[in-house]
Amino acid sequence: MARMVITRLTEAGGRPSREGLYDLLAKGTYKGLVRPYAFDEEYGSLKGYEIFRYEVKGGRYSYVGQVDF
């Protein structure tokens, strides 16, 4: 995530406002280690970004499942 912020700040050629930085970030697609990332223009959240829930049981992480919104 930090890389895409740095990339957009560099491309902005100056210091954009928070809203300006958000607009720059929302327009891009970014190559991550596992897959590309992009923002949903309507909601401002990451597209296709799954959230998984884990609990600690007996001192170990235990997978509970995917969180649906």
Residue, then its C-alpha position, 0 to 999 in steps of 0.5 A: m500500500a505504501r508503494m502506491v501512495i509514494t508512486r502517486l505522490t511522485e506523479a503529482g509533482g507537488r504536495p496534493s491535498r488529502e482529497g487530491l491524493y485520494d483522487l489520484l489513488a482511486k484512478g490507479t491499479y497497483k501491482g501487489l505481491v500476490r495480485p493487482y489492487a484497485f479502488d472501487e470508485e463508488y465506495g472508495s474501498l479496495k476492489g475484491y479485497e477479502i477479509f478473513r477472520y482468525e481467532v486465537k484458540g489454545g495459543r494458536y491462530s485458528y481460521v474462522g472464515q471470510v467476513d462478508f459485508 
